[in-house]
Amino acid sequence: MDFKYYKPYGEKLDEFDIEKIEAAVKSSLPADYKTFLLERGGGDVVGLSHLIFSDVENDVLVFYGKDGELDLDPMSRDLRLGHVPSGFPDNSLIIADDMGGNSYFSIFSNGAMEIRWMGYLRDVEHVHVADSFTAFIDMIKVSPYDDS
């Protein structure tokens, strides 16, 4: 993903925030995702995003980060810590949503991160998207909105 189409909101995370996330998911964060949170934080994809995984064509609208204090409220734009909706594994973290309200989430294990996708109705199996945060970011293609 070309980060010229990324508009950060709120604050960048700090090491204390990273420790809270790692405690919540019971795993260390991979270096690529940790760097993303520390350097960019949450934000919106400004443009038309597109990615394909498992024969699914989709988009990414927002990456969750920190908006003020790192809030555990599931309705905030913060990382969805402390709130694991039904259908999500306990060691998962919702990291992004698409335009339809569907969620991209990560499953952490021994410092590794797998990205999966699940529809907002939670009536489908998790769909594998990528084996790392970098691979996920590299899949996302963004073009500017057509102003005409």
C-alpha positions in Angstrom: 0.0 0.0 0.0 1.3 3.4 -0.9 1.1 5.4 2.4 0.5 8.7 0.5 -3.2 7.4 0.7 -3.1 6.9 4.4 -4.4 9.6 6.7 -3.5 9.0 10.4 -5.9 10.0 13.2 -5.3 10.3 16.9 -1.9 9.6 18.4 0.9 7.1 17.6 1.2 4.3 20.1 4.0 4.2 22.6 5.9 1.3 24.2 3.4 1.2 27.1 0.5 0.7 24.7 2.4 -2.0 22.9 2.9 -3.8 26.2 -0.9 -3.6 26.9 -1.6 -5.1 23.5 0.9 -7.9 24.0 -0.6 -8.7 27.4 -4.0 -8.8 25.9 -3.1 -11.1 23.0 -0.6 -13.1 25.1 2.1 -12.8 22.5 4.8 -10.4 21.5 4.0 -8.4 18.4 5.9 -9.0 15.2 8.4 -6.2 14.4 6.6 -5.0 11.3 3.3 -4.5 13.0 4.9 -3.0 16.1 6.7 -0.5 13.9 3.5 0.4 12.1 1.7 1.1 15.3 4.6 3.2 16.7 5.3 5.2 13.6 1.8 5.5 12.0 -0.9 4.5 14.5 -4.5 4.2 13.3 -5.8 5.9 10.2 -8.1 5.9 7.2 -7.3 4.8 3.7 -8.1 7.8 1.5 -8.8 6.5 -1.9 -10.2 3.4 -3.5 -8.5 0.4 -2.0 -8.5 -3.1 -3.5 -7.1 -6.5 -2.6 -7.8 -10.1 -3.5 -7.4 -13.0 -1.2 -8.9 -16.5 -1.4 -10.9 -15.5 -4.5 -12.5 -12.6 -2.5 -12.2 -9.1 -3.9 -12.3 -6.6 -1.1 -11.1 -3.2 0.3 -9.7 -1.7 3.5 -11.3 1.5 4.9 -9.7 2.0 8.3 -6.8 0.7 10.4 -7.4 0.8 14.2 -4.9 2.6 16.4 -5.1 5.0 19.3 -7.5 7.9 19.8 -6.6 9.5 23.1 -6.0 7.0 25.8 -5.8 3.4 24.5 -9.4 2.6 25.1 -10.8 -0.9 25.5 -14.3 0.2 24.3 -15.3 -1.9 21.3 -17.1 1.1 19.7 -14.0 3.3 19.7 -11.6 3.7 16.8 -8.9 2.2 19.0 -7.5 -1.2 18.6 -10.3 -3.5 19.8 -8.5 -4.7 22.9 -10.4 -6.5 25.6 -13.4 -7.1 23.3 -13.4 -10.3 21.3 -16.8 -10.7 19.6 -18.2 -14.1 19.2 -16.6 -16.0 16.4 -13.1 -14.5 16.9 -10.3 -16.5 18.6 -9.3 -15.3 22.1 -5.8 -14.4 21.0 -7.0 -12.2 18.2 -7.1 -8.4 17.6 -9.3 -6.6 15.1 -6.9 -4.4 13.3 -8.9 -3.0 10.3 -12.4 -2.9 8.8 -13.6 -2.7 5.2 -16.3 -0.5 3.8 -19.0 -3.1 4.5 -18.1 -3.3 8.3 -16.3 -6.6 7.9 -13.2 -7.1 10.0 -9.6 -7.9 9.3 -8.2 -9.5 12.4 -4.9 -10.9 13.5 -4.1 -14.1 15.4 -0.9 -14.0 17.3 1.3 -16.9 18.3 4.9 -16.9 19.4 5.6 -13.4 17.9 4.0 -14.3 14.6 0.9 -12.8 13.1 -1.6 -14.2 10.7 -4.2 -11.9 9.1 -7.8 -13.2 8.6 -11.1 -11.7 7.5 -14.6 -12.3 8.7 -17.9 -10.8 7.6 -19.9 -8.7 10.0 -22.6 -11.3 10.3 -20.0 -13.7 11.7 -21.8 -16.6 9.9 -18.9 -17.6 7.8 -15.6 -19.2 8.5 -12.5 -17.0 8.9 -10.8 -16.4 5.5 -7.0 -16.5 5.4 -5.6 -13.2 4.0 -1.9 -13.1 4.7 0.8 -14.7 6.8 2.3 -11.3 8.1 1.4 -7.7 8.4 3.9 -6.7 5.7 2.3 -9.2 3.3 -1.1 -7.8 4.1 0.0 -4.2 3.5 1.7 -5.2 0.2 -1.6 -6.7 -1.1 -3.5 -3.4 -0.7 -3.6 -1.3 -3.9 -5.0 2.2 -3.6 -5.9 4.7 -6.3 -7.2 8.2 -5.8 -10.9 9.0 -5.8 -12.0 10.2 -9.2 -13.0 13.8 -8.8 -14.8 14.1 -12.1 
